[in-house]
Amino acid sequence: MGVSVTALPVPPRELPHELPHELPHELHGEGPHKVIAVHGWLADRSAYAPVLPDLDLASFTYAVVDLRGYGEARDADGTYTTAEGAGDVLALADRLGWARFSLIGHSMGGSVVQRVLADAPERVRRMAGVSPVPASGLPLPPEQWELFAGAADTPANRRAILDTTTGGHRPAAWLDRMVRRSVECSDAKAFRAWLDSWAGEDFHDRIEGSPVPALAVAGALDPALSAELQRGTWMRWYPNAELVELPGCGHYAMDETPLDVIRVVEDFLRADADADA
């Protein structure tokens, strides 16, 4: 599938460390509505693999990306911050010739896409966060911080995080598989650095009041990024916000309830009244 690259009237961005070419990504679909999907902390773009077979590829074109430190960008140098991730996403959109696009972000990726909105609000059509980290960060109590900070070098910590954030409802084999994927697809140094950014940075003053339609999807079994947390953050900041809570689902909706999350997110994206860009 070919795409044309056009010059866009946007200010130049300087990235702290240039990628060899561009943010690694794969394109799915040929639809007029362009969408960029960003993964979370514990996985690379393969986090979206369970939903790919059933996406509406006639209505949408999805670019599913690897952030620095993950997947094909596992060895990419960087500062591993939401600001850098947003710059990389915007640089990719420039290369693809996408003047306007919608965004999907899972967990940490939810913070990254909100940073894209902060940096280039005129380019964002709609934004969907799946268990999104708030733009105010996610302060963790000391014992939880120790668990998360140690997860870079300790697979057992990653397993504990996965188990807790899915309500203790998932089978051991699934937890083990998710841990293996997480360790294999991420660089430990980058993984640890990303935590400081998504958990500790607060830029919500830059997105508060944005009129962009913004969907938050929360899993009923997720105690960390719950519907209650989204009501106190996402729903307060975005005047055109929506919240959907998926029953029987934890933090990893793409794995746990792929058809449900597709339906909710694509119905939201399809409601865009703008002419297709």
Residue pairs with C-beta under 8 A, 6 or more apart in sequence:
1 27
1 30
3 27
3 96
3 97
4 97
5 94
5 95
5 96
5 97
6 97
6 99
8 94
8 97
8 99
10 90
10 94
10 120
10 123
13 87
13 90
13 91
15 84
15 87
15 88
15 91
16 78
16 79
16 84
17 76
17 77
17 78
17 79
19 68
19 73
19 76
19 88
20 76
22 91
22 92
22 95
23 65
23 66
23 67
23 73
23 88
23 89
23 91
23 92
24 45
24 65
24 66
24 71
24 72
24 73
25 45
25 63
25 64
25 65
25 66
25 92
26 45
26 63
26 64
27 61
27 62
27 63
28 52
28 55
28 57
28 61
28 62
28 64
29 55
29 56
29 57
29 58
29 59
29 60
29 61
29 62
30 57
30 58
30 61
31 56
31 57
31 58
31 59
31 60
31 61
32 59
32 61
32 276
32 277
33 59
33 60
33 61
33 102
33 125
33 269
33 270
33 272
33 276
33 277
34 60
34 61
34 63
34 93
34 96
34 98
34 100
34 101
34 102
34 277
35 60
35 61
35 62
35 63
35 101
35 102
35 103
35 104
35 269
36 62
36 63
36 65
36 89
36 92
36 93
36 98
36 101
36 102
36 103
36 104
36 113
37 45
37 48
37 62
37 63
37 64
37 65
37 103
37 104
37 105
37 106
37 109
38 65
38 67
38 85
38 89
38 103
38 104
38 105
38 106
38 109
38 110
38 112
38 113
39 45
39 46
39 47
39 48
39 64
39 65
39 66
39 67
39 70
39 106
39 108
39 109
40 47
40 105
40 106
40 107
40 108
40 109
40 110
40 131
41 107
41 108
41 191
41 194
41 195
41 198
42 107
42 158
42 161
42 162
42 178
42 182
42 186
43 70
43 178
43 181
43 182
43 185
43 186
44 66
44 67
44 70
44 71
44 72
44 74
44 185
44 186
45 64
45 65
45 66
45 70
45 71
46 71
46 181
46 185
47 106
47 252
47 254
47 255
48 64
48 254
49 254
50 254
50 255
50 258
51 254
51 258
51 261
51 262
52 64
54 258
54 259
54 262
55 62
55 262
55 266
56 266
56 270
59 266
59 270
60 266
60 269
63 92
63 96
63 98
65 88
65 89
65 92
66 72
66 73
66 74
67 73
67 85
67 88
67 109
67 112
67 194
68 76
68 77
68 78
68 80
68 84
68 85
68 88
68 190
69 76
69 78
69 80
69 186
69 187
69 189
69 190
69 191
69 193
69 194
70 185
70 186
70 187
70 190
71 185
74 185
74 186
74 187
74 190
75 187
78 84
78 190
79 193
80 190
80 193
80 194
80 197
81 193
81 194
81 197
81 201
82 111
82 112
82 114
82 115
82 197
82 198
82 201
82 203
83 115
83 119
83 197
85 112
85 115
86 112
86 113
86 115
86 116
86 118
86 119
87 119
89 103
89 112
89 113
89 116
90 116
90 119
90 120
90 123
93 101
93 123
98 277
99 123
99 277
100 122
100 123
100 124
100 125
100 274
100 277
101 123
101 124
101 125
101 277
102 124
102 125
102 126
102 127
102 128
102 269
102 272
103 113
103 116
103 117
103 124
103 126
103 127
103 128
104 113
104 127
104 128
104 129
104 130
104 265
105 111
105 112
105 113
105 114
105 127
105 128
105 129
105 130
105 132
106 129
106 130
106 131
106 132
106 253
106 254
107 130
107 131
107 132
107 133
107 225
107 251
108 133
108 194
108 198
109 132
110 129
110 130
110 131
110 132
110 133
111 132
111 133
111 134
111 135
111 137
111 197
111 198
111 201
112 198
113 127
113 129
113 132
114 127
114 129
114 132
114 135
114 203
114 207
115 135
115 203
116 123
116 124
117 124
117 127
117 207
117 210
117 212
118 135
118 203
118 206
118 207
121 210
121 212
124 212
125 212
125 272
125 274
125 277
126 212
126 213
126 214
126 215
126 268
126 269
126 271
126 272
127 212
127 213
127 214
127 215
128 214
128 215
128 216
128 217
128 265
128 268
128 269
129 214
129 215
129 216
129 217
129 234
130 217
130 253
130 254
130 261
130 265
131 217
131 218
131 219
131 222
131 224
131 225
131 251
131 252
131 253
132 216
132 225
132 230
132 234
133 198
133 199
133 225
134 204
134 229
134 230
134 233
134 234
135 202
135 203
135 204
135 206
135 207
135 233
135 237
136 202
136 203
136 204
136 233
137 198
137 199
137 200
137 201
137 202
138 198
138 199
138 224
138 225
139 199
139 200
140 148
140 199
145 199
147 157
147 160
147 161
148 157
148 161
148 195
148 199
149 192
149 195
150 157
151 157
151 158
151 161
151 191
152 188
152 189
152 191
152 192
152 195
153 188
153 192
155 179
155 182
155 183
158 178
158 179
158 182
158 183
159 175
159 176
159 178
159 179
162 170
162 175
162 178
162 179
162 251
162 252
163 170
163 175
164 223
164 224
165 222
165 223
165 224
165 225
165 250
165 251
165 252
166 219
166 221
166 222
166 250
166 251
166 252
166 256
167 221
167 222
167 223
167 250
169 221
169 250
170 250
170 256
174 255
178 252
178 255
204 233
204 237
207 237
207 238
208 236
208 237
209 237
209 239
210 237
210 238
210 239
211 239
211 240
212 238
212 240
213 240
213 241
213 242
213 268
213 271
213 272
214 234
214 238
214 240
214 241
214 242
215 241
215 242
215 243
215 244
215 264
215 265
215 268
216 230
216 234
216 235
216 241
216 242
216 243
216 244
217 244
217 245
217 246
217 253
217 261
217 264
217 265
218 225
218 226
218 227
218 229
218 230
218 243
218 244
218 245
218 246
219 245
219 246
219 249
219 250
219 251
219 252
219 253
219 256
220 227
220 245
220 246
220 247
220 248
220 249
221 248
221 249
221 250
221 251
222 249
222 250
222 251
224 251
225 251
227 243
227 245
230 243
231 243
234 241
234 243
235 241
235 243
242 268
244 264
246 253
246 257
246 260
246 261
246 264
248 256
248 257
249 256
249 257
249 260
249 261
250 256
253 260
253 261
254 261
